[in-house]
Amino acid sequence: MSAVNSFGSKDTLTVGSTDYEVYRIDTVEGHDKLPFSLKVLLENLLRTEDGANVTKDQIQALGSWQATAEPDTEIQFSPARVVMQDFTGVPCIVDLATMREAVVELGGDPKKINPLSPAEMVIDHSVIADLFGSENALERNVELEYERNGERYQFLRWGQTAFNDFKVVPPGTGIVHQVNIEYLAQVTFTRTVGGALRAYPDTCVGTDSHTTMVNGLGVLGWGVGGIEAEAAMLGQPVSMLIPKVVGFKLSGAIPTGVTATDVVLTITQMLRKHGVVGKFVEFYGEGVAQVPLANRATIGNMSPEFGSTAAMFPIDDVTLDYLRLTGRSEEQVALVEAYSKLQKLWHDASVEPVFSEYIELDLSTVVPSIAGPKRPQDRVELSRAKEQFVEDLNAYASVDHSKVDAAIEGSFPASDPNGLTPEDEESAHQYSHSSHAPSNVSKPSKVTLDDGSTFTLDHGAVAIAAITSCTNTSNPSVMLAAGLLARNASKKGLKAKPWVKTTLAPGSKVVTDYYAKAGLTEYLEDLGFYTVGYGCTTCIGNSGPLLDEISAAVNDNDLAVTAVLSGNRNFEGRINPDVKMNYLASPPLVIAYALAGSMNFDFEKDALGTDTEGKDVYLADIWPDAAEVQSTIDSSIDTEMFTHEYAGVFDGDARWQNLPTPTGATFEWDAESTYVRKPPYFDGMTMELTPVTSFSGARVLAKLGDSVTTDHISPAGNIKGDTPAGKYLDAHGVARKDYNSYGSRRGNHEIMIRGTFANIRLRNQLLDNVEGGYTRDFTQADAPQSFIYDASQNYQEQGIPLVILGGKEYGSGSSRDWAAKGTSLLGVKAVITESFERIHRSNLIGMGVLPLQFPAGETWESLGLDGTEVISISGVEELNEGRTPKTLHVVAAPSEHSADGKATVEFDAVLRIDTPGEADYYRNGGILQYVLRSLV
């Protein structure tokens, strides 16, 4: 309950026969000029004002928000709930389980450890499209998913039963963000606090960057790292700066033949060009009412791709209609309407809020588009797709410019859309040794499959066509357009090319229901688009392998083959290791490219094939009419589908229910598990605070340059055999084929420590021209090159603290929890940089690591630090007295490994503990220890 109510904002709202306690934002001067998203934050501060972390001054600062000023006011945001997917969510639950054991050791009741804010996890990131194009693909893929992830699922099933306010949506249900908008989100949240039923805006943070999809429903939320998510679950606020808000005005209507995907790719390109990193984007204007809720969600989903923190749509009648359609109760819909109107959160197109910056799109100007070959913002108009592909091929396969010109001019023979004959290879080889450098646009490569069928692969061949990911599978307009296009193509006798891996991964089972009701399932399957799973597949690299024969042809001939997917990310190497070029496209275009079989294809000029009468069939002949798409939506989707599919959403299938699951308040850790292990965060912890102290004798573990990201620090990707993590798995009897990825093993701290600072592109400047997770081990006389993990173990055995030196923007990128957890577990006591990314800085504090900055204008280089020094840091004890010093004194003395004549360097480093809450976390040894003591 809020301890302070400086503005007298507490009031009662009666809806029907129910009274709700509310905090009115109209009690704060300036509220009426605020954008929608900042009104939500204002209510949040009013409700959580405590005079310490949330103050009257912060609330007034938000009310008098200066739209164009650079953000400089830090506030504490308390989300209503936390939503997680299984990759990033498992460590959160591991930590909660570990806290329960720590409570027992401290003499307390383990059942006191529960999420204090409701937490929901959807298991959607573990299904892989191994099988495809067959009736049993879904069943077999789910079987394989359980075989690979049984240990993790047993643990999560225990958590589902052991914790209050923690719910798990089992595998095979849907994608987290689609389940969020279709079921979990409430828009107006209710919770009994201090005996009163309180209503407030539904807000959330999620352990997945695309949490912003729920912004389309008028719910403010975004992706955070695991430490912030854990903190929010445990009732701790998320620190943030009051952001700039970019107003995005929508006008006009989407033309016939243009999809929501085309709109979102256009918006993504516009906002990337404008620059919205760290800002909120908010859509307003007369055009908002013309944007269906599913399209709003599609746009909100892509917020990480255009770089904003959130991409908000306000609440209006479209919102209410969607809530009714998806089975929310009439009582809930009435509350949403009444509360939103009371708090001026209801969209009024006639009122133009004040924004920091303005941008506008006339929807009638949007044209069919794709994006690629490697970034979501690289939009290409479909009419130019072939031309642009041939240009882009330069970067992926050496190209004969004479052939490029021919391709651009459309002079390749129609019978051979890939263009070249084998005879071109010799001339191309000669051309490759000229000053122009590129060689050949074509490498025709013959493939013979097990069934005896043969075909020729070439650069540009579509190896994967995937209707996948939360971005579009939530959207009936594009999903039913795809189904209708499949029907039209199938009836004309068209088939997907035999080299295309065709997959359909709906975001929820409702999609399957409306495909069946519309009679479209058989046509999708006729083209190879069988359901492979309900989860996040191709978009995160869970595309599964290509057929062996195709993979061999691609790799043996160094072919630049392509993937076309209806997802949100197409970065190099992300989709499939055999595929060099990746394109985002709407679901109907995914099917069209499966029929075409190549990116080197012009839909306006090239025929997709011939019909049963031998006539050429073009895309225009099978593209569904917009009116038919809408009538199919109207006749095929009903509320009963949603209420039926979500009635037992937390129950799971027989596999889930039959998992052998531990019971009891504390988890029974399996000593043999290589997936889930008890981390050491609370080892030796007592209820009494251990005073924080200055330290001396520290050595530098890594000396790093500018823009070291959390991807450089945090373990990611596949585990290699010759690394500390690979050696650990070898020692535990895990075969290399079963190593799996760091992401799947995030619940095992032993794996994750070994992968911290192990990125193959990390450049530790303690070494000369060496890339990867290496350092100098100063515990050895000759300070040899060593794995960072191995050196860390030696330092910790000798009780030597460690320091990281860095440059500008240290810890930028995704806010990965293991970037801070791994740093702490390696024995690092302080990170000294020129500047920090905000979230990583707070994460370091949350793991008990001091964030320090060099004096203004100074760097490790300008101060003469080479990393061989012995470092002492003093002044830390002031924190024990409730004060936070502005600086700490650093002394870097030469060691036996330093060059002769090296002088001692001294400076005052700026201590970046910025709020009272952060100081509490550090005094306690970290955020988890702070929460544990406060609960016990």
C-alpha positions, -999 to 999 in steps of 0.1 A, spaced: 0 0 0 13 34 -9 27 51 23 24 86 9 -4 104 -10 10 139 -15 -15 148 -42 -47 135 -26 -52 113 -56 -68 83 -40 -105 79 -50 -132 54 -57 -145 42 -91 -178 23 -91 -185 1 -122 -217 -19 -120 -220 -30 -84 -182 -31 -77 -161 -3 -61 -125 1 -70 -98 21 -53 -80 43 -79 -53 69 -81 -65 98 -102 -39 114 -124 -60 146 -128 -47 156 -94 -13 164 -109 -8 197 -127 2 192 -163 -14 157 -167 -37 168 -195 -8 175 -219 10 142 -214 10 115 -240 -9 83 -232 22 63 -221 34 90 -197 -1 92 -181 3 55 -174 37 62 -157 22 91 -138 -5 68 -123 22 43 -115 42 69 -95 11 82 -77 2 47 -66 37 37 -54 48 70 -38 68 62 -7 88 93 -1 121 75 -7 124 56 -40 92 74 -54 90 110 -43 67 140 -47 95 157 -68 95 128 -93 58 130 -97 59 168 -102 88 163 -127 67 139 -147 36 162 -146 57 191 -159 75 170 -184 96 190 -209 89 172 -242 121 182 -260 145 182 -231 171 154 -228 160 128 -203 177 133 -170 151 124 -143 152 88 -130 119 73 -118 110 39 -104 84 20 -124 65 -9 -108 49 -31 -134 17 -49 -126 31 -82 -137 60 -100 -153 57 -122 -184 85 -147 -194 94 -172 -221 113 -203 -211 148 -196 -223 151 -163 -204 127 -172 -176 143 -204 -163 171 -186 -145 145 -164 -127 127 -195 -113 161 -211 -105 169 -181 -84 135 -181 -66 140 -218 -58 175 -211 -45 160 -183 -23 136 -208 -8 165 -229 3 184 -199 17 153 -190 38 153 -225 53 190 -222 61 182 -188 78 155 -205 99 126 -191 80 96 -205 61 104 -213 24 68 -206 14 74 -169 21 93 -168 -12 68 -162 -39 65 -136 -67 51 -104 -51 39 -93 -86 21 -119 -107 44 -138 -130 34 -159 -161 57 -180 -182 48 -194 -216 71 -222 -228 75 -214 -264 112 -211 -273 122 -248 -272 103 -264 -301 124 -270 -332 110 -276 -367 130 -309 -372 102 -325 -391 81 -307 -417 58 -312 -446 40 -343 -431 10 -351 -410 31 -363 -381 54 -333 -380 37 -316 -351 36 -348 -330 72 -358 -336 85 -323 -330 68 -321 -296 82 -356 -287 117 -344 -296 111 -312 -276 103 -332 -245 132 -355 -250 156 -325 -252 141 -305 -224 127 -329 -199 149 -317 -170 140 -281 -176 103 -289 -179 103 -310 -147 117 -280 -129 92 -256 -143 63 -279 -136 75 -280 -99 76 -242 -99 41 -241 -113 28 -260 -83 52 -246 -56 49 -209 -61 19 -186 -56 13 -160 -83 34 -179 -108 17 -196 -137 31 -217 -165 16 -221 -200 29 -256 -210 46 -264 -243 26 -267 -275 1 -239 -266 13 -208 -283 39 -180 -285 42 -159 -254 33 -126 -269 2 -140 -287 -10 -157 -255 -4 -124 -238 -27 -104 -260 -53 -131 -264 -55 -141 -228 -31 -129 -202 -34 -91 -206 -62 -74 -187 -57 -37 -200 -71 -26 -166 -55 -46 -138 -72 -54 -105 -56 -66 -72 -67 -65 -36 -42 -43 -16 -47 -36 21 -82 -49 20 -93 -27 -10 -99 -39 -45 -76 -16 -65 -78 -9 -103 -49 5 -123 -34 2 -158 -22 -32 -168 16 -29 -173 43 -55 -177 79 -62 -182 90 -93 -201 121 -114 -205 117 -112 -243 123 -81 -263 90 -85 -282 70 -80 -251 60 -47 -268 34 -66 -288 10 -60 -259 15 -22 -266 -11 -27 -294 -37 -34 -267 -29 -2 -248 -8 -21 -222 26 -4 -215 54 -30 -213 87 -38 -228 115 -64 -226 140 -64 -198 169 -86 -187 164 -114 -162 177 -95 -132 152 -67 -137 124 -93 -143 133 -110 -110 134 -77 -92 100 -68 -105 86 -103 -96 99 -97 -61 83 -63 -58 112 -41 -66 108 -12 -91 126 -9 -124 147 22 -126 143 43 -158 146 78 -171 115 97 -181 118 91 -218 112 112 -249 80 103 -267 78 103 -305 43 110 -318 35 89 -349 4 102 -367 -15 78 -388 -39 89 -416 -56 73 -445 -64 36 -450 -44 5 -461 -49 0 -499 -61 -33 -514 -34 -58 -518 -13 -43 -490 -9 -63 -457 -2 -54 -421 33 -68 -426 39 -42 -454 28 -15 -430 50 -26 -402 81 -29 -425 74 6 -437 71 19 -401 102 1 -391 123 16 -419 109 51 -411 116 50 -374 151 34 -378 159 63 -401 144 89 -376 161 74 -346 140 63 -316 164 43 -295 156 47 -258 123 66 -266 87 57 -265 67 58 -298 30 66 -296 5 63 -324 -23 89 -326 -46 106 -351 -77 99 -371 -60 69 -388 -57 50 -355 -94 40 -355 -88 24 -390 -61 1 -376 -75 -33 -364 -62 -45 -331 -42 -73 -347 -24 -48 -369 -17 -27 -338 -2 -57 -322 19 -64 -353 33 -29 -352 39 -29 -314 57 -62 -318 84 -47 -340 93 -20 -315 128 -36 -309 134 -37 -346 129 1 -349 147 6 -316 121 22 -293 115 10 -258 77 8 -264 53 15 -293 20 24 -278 -16 25 -291 -42 41 -269 -74 24 -257 -106 29 -278 -136 9 -291 -113 -12 -312 -96 -24 -280 -129 -32 -264 -141 -52 -294 -110 -73 -293 -114 -80 -256 -149 -92 -263 -138 -113 -293 -111 -130 -273 -135 -140 -245 -128 -114 -218 -158 -110 -195 -183 -82 -200 -174 -70 -164 -138 -67 -174 -147 -48 -207 -169 -24 -187 -141 -18 -162 -116 -11 -190 -139 15 -206 -149 32 -174 -113 33 -160 -98 45 -193 -123 73 -196 -119 84 -160 -81 86 -163 -82 102 -198 -65 71 -213 -93 68 -239 -82 79 -274 -96 112 -286 -85 118 -321 -94 155 -319 -68 161 -291 -32 162 -302 -9 155 -272 24 172 -268 52 150 -281 90 153 -282 92 146 -319 67 141 -347 65 117 -376 35 109 -399 25 81 -423 -4 81 -448 -14 45 -448 -27 48 -484 10 52 -496 22 18 -483 31 -7 -510 38 -45 -508 73 -50 -493 98 -74 -479 129 -67 -458 163 -82 -461 187 -98 -466 199 -92 -430 181 -64 -411 144 -58 -404 148 -21 -414 162 -29 -449 128 -27 -466 125 -35 -503 94 -28 -524 82 -61 -538 83 -47 -573 121 -42 -569 128 -74 -549 145 -93 -578 166 -63 -588 177 -56 -552 184 -93 -545 208 -94 -575 226 -63 -562 228 -77 -526 241 -110 -539 274 -93 -543 280 -95 -506 272 -132 -503 285 -148 -535 310 -135 -559 291 -121 -589 298 -115 -625 286 -79 -631 276 -87 -667 253 -113 -653 240 -89 -627 231 -64 -654 213 -91 -674 194 -101 -643 184 -66 -635 172 -61 -671 152 -93 -668 170 -109 -697 175 -143 -681 154 -169 -700 120 -174 -684 126 -211 -682 156 -206 -660 148 -179 -634 181 -186 -617 197 -174 -648 230 -190 -658 242 -221 -676 272 -241 -665 292 -228 -695 292 -194 -677 315 -207 -650 348 -205 -669 342 -169 -680 331 -161 -645 363 -176 -631 384 -155 -654 363 -124 -645 369 -131 -608 407 -126 -613 402 -92 -629 402 -59 -610 364 -62 -605 370 -91 -581 335 -108 -581 332 -141 -599 298 -158 -606 262 -151 -601 253 -187 -607 265 -220 -594 239 -245 -606 242 -275 -584 224 -308 -590 207 -325 -560 193 -360 -559 170 -369 -530 164 -403 -514 133 -408 -535 152 -404 -567 139 -369 -576 165 -344 -589 166 -307 -592 191 -279 -595 199 -255 -567 215 -221 -573 222 -188 -555 189 -173 -543 171 -206 -540 145 -204 -512 156 -231 -488 131 -221 -460 96 -207 -463 83 -203 -428 50 -188 -415 63 -182 -380 68 -159 -351 46 -138 -329 47 -108 -353 22 -121 -378 7 -154 -366 -15 -133 -342 -30 -115 -372 -60 -131 -388 -59 -107 -418 -25 -120 -430 -29 -156 -418 -62 -160 -436 -48 -142 -467 -21 -169 -467 -47 -196 -464 -68 -182 -492 -37 -178 -514 -28 -214 -507 -63 -225 -517 -61 -205 -550 -27 -219 -558 -36 -255 -549 -68 -254 -571 -46 -243 -600 -23 -272 -595 7 -252 -582 32 -268 -558 60 -255 -536 94 -263 -551 109 -295 -538 139 -278 -522 118 -255 -500 114 -264 -463 78 -253 -457 68 -248 -421 37 -233 -403 41 -225 -366 9 -207 -354 11 -184 -325 -19 -200 -308 -43 -230 -314 -70 -205 -323 -53 -201 -357 -56 -238 -363 -93 -236 -354 -101 -208 -378 -81 -224 -406 -102 -255 -401 -135 -236 -399 -126 -217 -431 -118 -250 -449 -82 -239 -457 -61 -265 -438 -61 -290 -466 -49 -264 -491 -20 -252 -469 -10 -289 -464 -12 -296 -501 15 -270 -505 36 -285 -477 26 -260 -449 18 -285 -422 18 -273 -386 52 -280 -371 46 -266 -336 30 -239 -316 60 -218 -306 88 -194 -316 106 -214 -343 123 -200 -373 126 -165 -360 150 -175 -332 169 -201 -352 148 -231 -343 142 -237 -380 156 -272 -378 180 -287 -403 176 -287 -441 175 -320 -458 210 -336 -457 213 -336 -495 203 -299 -498 226 -289 -469 255 -308 -486 249 -291 -519 247 -256 -503 280 -261 -483 299 -280 -510 292 -253 -536 291 -223 -512 256 -214 -524 239 -182 -511 205 -197 -505 177 -178 -488 150 -180 -461 117 -162 -463 99 -159 -430 70 -140 -415 90 -130 -385 107 -100 -370 144 -108 -371 166 -118 -400 201 -111 -388 230 -130 -405 234 -165 -391 203 -163 -370 178 -184 -391 198 -214 -402 236 -221 -404 232 -231 -441 213 -200 -451 231 -167 -459 203 -143 -469 171 -139 -449 139 -120 -458 110 -109 -438 76 -111 -456 39 -114 -450 25 -149 -446 9 -149 -481 42 -138 -496 60 -166 -477 38 -190 -496 43 -172 -529 81 -175 -525 77 -212 -517 60 -215 -551 86 -194 -569 115 -212 -552 139 -184 -557 145 -148 -546 157 -142 -581 121 -138 -592 99 -110 -604 63 -116 -593 50 -91 -619 69 -107 -649 77 -143 -639 51 -171 -638 48 -192 -607 40 -222 -628 13 -235 -651 -23 -245 -642 -40 -277 -650 -47 -264 -685 -11 -254 -691 -16 -217 -688 9 -195 -669 -1 -185 -634 11 -153 -619 9 -140 -583 -19 -116 -593 -40 -146 -604 -40 -162 -570 -37 -132 -546 -69 -131 -525 -93 -102 -527 -93 -80 -496 -131 -83 -493 -129 -121 -493 -102 -120 -466 -125 -98 -445 -156 -119 -451 -135 -150 -442 -124 -134 -409 -160 -125 -401 -173 -160 -408 -144 -181 -394 -134 -165 -361 -156 -164 -331 -153 -159 -293 -160 -196 -286 -126 -205 -302 -108 -184 -277 -128 -195 -247 -123 -231 -257 -86 -230 -264 -78 -210 -233 -101 -228 -209 -74 -251 -197 -44 -231 -208 -23 -239 -177 -31 -276 -177 -10 -289 -206 -13 -322 -224 -7 -357 -211 30 -354 -216 31 -323 -193 8 -338 -167 27 -371 -166 62 -355 -161 77 -370 -129 77 -338 -109 92 -332 -74 68 -319 -48 74 -298 -17 82 -263 -9 119 -266 -20 132 -282 -51 150 -315 -51 181 -306 -71 195 -335 -93 232 -336 -87 236 -352 -122 216 -325 -141 235 -304 -166 205 -281 -173 193 -270 -138 217 -265 -109 215 -246 -76 236 -214 -80 258 -201 -52 244 -167 -47 233 -173 -10 261 -196 1 272 -185 36 246 -157 38 235 -145 72 205 -123 83 230 -97 95 245 -75 69 282 -81 62 297 -46 60 309 -37 25 346 -30 24 373 -14 3 397 -39 -13 433 -41 -24 455 -65 -44 430 -68 -73 441 -78 -108 426 -69 -142 407 -97 -158 400 -79 -190 409 -45 -205 383 -37 -231 375 -10 -257 344 10 -266 309 -5 -273 314 -38 -255 279 -52 -256 261 -77 -234 264 -100 -264 302 -99 -259 298 -106 -222 268 -130 -219 270 -166 -231 250 -171 -263 248 -195 -293 261 -231 -296 286 -246 -272 319 -255 -288 339 -286 -277 372 -270 -270 359 -244 -246 355 -245 -208 318 -251 -212 324 -279 -237 350 -295 -214 325 -293 -185 299 -312 -206 324 -337 -217 334 -344 -181 297 -349 -173 293 -375 -200 273 -353 -224 279 -363 -261 288 -334 -284 256 -338 -304 237 -332 -271 255 -301 -260 226 -279 -270 230 -241 -267 239 -217 -239 203 -205 -241 188 -239 -233 213 -243 -204 207 -209 -187 195 -227 -156 230 -242 -150 254 -215 -137 284 -238 -142 278 -236 -180 270 -199 -180 301 -188 -160 323 -207 -184 307 -189 -213 309 -154 -198 333 -131 -218 338 -161 -241 324 -144 -273 346 -152 -303 347 -115 -312 357 -102 -278 391 -83 -279 408 -83 -245 436 -58 -249 457 -75 -223 466 -96 -253 479 -85 -287 456 -92 -316 437 -120 -300 400 -125 -304 378 -147 -280 374 -154 -244 411 -152 -234 432 -132 -209 466 -132 -192 467 -152 -160 488 -131 -135 488 -159 -109 514 -176 -131 550 -163 -132 550 -157 -169 514 -145 -171 504 -168 -200 474 -166 -223 445 -185 -207 408 -189 -209 391 -161 -189 372 -187 -169 404 -207 -161 423 -176 -150 393 -165 -128 393 -199 -110 430 -194 -102 424 -159 -89 395 -170 -67 415 -199 -53 441 -174 -42 416 -149 -29 425 -122 -54 397 -98 -64 392 -89 -100 385 -57 -120 373 -51 -156 385 -20 -174 363 -7 -202 356 22 -226 324 40 -237 289 25 -237 299 -6 -217 271 -31 -216 250 -17 -244 226 -40 -264 201 -64 -249 199 -63 -211 211 -99 -206 210 -110 -170 240 -133 -174 262 -104 -185 260 -93 -148 256 -127 -132 286 -141 -150 307 -111 -142 300 -115 -105 305 -152 -104 339 -148 -121 350 -129 -90 349 -94 -105 344 -68 -77 344 -36 -99 340 -25 -135 357 8 -144 346 23 -177 341 57 -194 303 52 -195 277 25 -190 246 14 -207 219 22 -180 204 -12 -175 236 -31 -174 249 -6 -148 220 -13 -125 223 -51 -132 259 -50 -120 248 -34 -87 221 -60 -85 248 -86 -85 270 -68 -60 295 -54 -85 307 -18 -82 301 3 -114 328 30 -116 336 56 -142 369 72 -150 371 110 -143 355 130 -170 376 131 -201 399 103 -189 403 67 -202 424 38 -191 447 47 -219 451 84 -210 458 74 -174 485 51 -185 469 19 -173 480 -12 -192 462 -38 -172 493 -53 -155 487 -32 -123 477 -43 -88 446 -22 -80 432 -9 -47 398 8 -43 391 27 -11 361 47 3 336 19 0 329 18 37 309 50 36 281 30 21 277 12 54 268 45 71 239 51 47 258 76 26 267 71 -11 300 87 -19 303 105 -52 338 90 -59 360 62 -47 398 65 -47 416 41 -71 453 33 -68 469 12 -96 504 2 -86 529 -16 -109 534 -53 -105 561 -78 -113 544 -81 -147 546 -43 -154 573 -27 -176 603 -13 -158 599 22 -146 561 21 -146 546 46 -122 518 43 -98 485 58 -111 459 73 -87 425 88 -96 390 94 -81 365 72 -100 329 83 -101 306 58 -82 276 51 -104 252 40 -76 225 65 -85 195 58 -63 188 49 -26 174 15 -37 206 7 -56 227 16 -25 205 -9 -5 211 -36 -31 249 -31 -30 250 -31 9 232 -64 9 255 -80 -16 229 -78 -44 192 -75 -51 183 -111 -43 200 -109 -9 182 -76 -2 148 -91 -11 155 -122 9 164 -103 41 134 -81 37 110 -110 33 125 -130 62 
